């Protein structure tokens, strides 16, 4: 990111710097799958160069599977926001994670060290060994001891899906030594934290969520150094997990409002956290110190009844949209994780995960209040509460928002 520009300014202008010189205001959408070339010798040389390094071919585009100008604008912008040299976009977040694993496996480094909880499908991909990888699950303090000569990756998600548990990224990066650290930054976004500045080599996003922000685009992206980006492009070319140009256009548009959306939704989430923490129908509330628009809470009553009772809030998977979504992780997003592992990671059967949108806080509270049902009779017994940690309403810069929160205990996201 340009050190002279604020993040909000970069979000609006990154990936668009050349438009005015072309007499354009909105970025164009290039839907071509192939591009004409009358210089077949030169085309062969460019393809050979790509096969060697994975660097983006110089000159006009070659073929949609090697890259697309509209998608490239989004990649440039996201790299600027995350503070990395490059970014490589994919058809989904899982396609992006798969590409990272395949890069390391192609080098004979099939072992992964990971910290739970992760998004349920990420957990499943590692546990099932679907790409020929082997995983060792550990807590942050055990990362160094879990490393092996064939360890190709350490993976964490912070704040984590769905418990919002946080880890100290600088400490984790130190524990990794020379092994690349992959941080899933989907929940925080570069608005709240930038893992690359804290030692992560790879920053993963399900761009379907906050980066797109409107529930109408499916995508994934990895922000990283150019060397790793070249390998990711080669995997993307070979496997075909490319991002459609229209999706790239929507993502670039979404980035422009990302800081505004994240800050506004975070302020509402902090207020809802305060009210839920004081509510006797709720036994525990999880909200990260880094802030954000995600809340997880555990109810005294049947969580499925809460899901069925909401009217304004949308009962649906995924997150990061302009409207508020709620789901039951043990039944959906983390159903594919073994029940024992799920509970050990803090995903209880009474946990609900809510992605707070841009609605008015009072309207959201009215809906939550009625969905939670009748309040218990006074004196019916004490309830346990996890008070929202400091920083609940913080809009700190990514550099300031790095302190870990207290531990709290596949299908769609």
Beta strands, then each sheet from edge to edge (+ up, - down):
strand 1: 86-90
strand 2: 111-115
strand 3: 134-138
strand 4: 151-157
strand 5: 181-184
strand 6: 202-205
strand 7: 220-224
strand 8: 282-286
strand 9: 294-299
strand 10: 314-315
strand 11: 325-327
strand 12: 351-355
sheet 1: 1+ 7- 6+ 5+ 4+ 2+ 3+
sheet 2: 8+ 9- 12+ 11- 10-
end
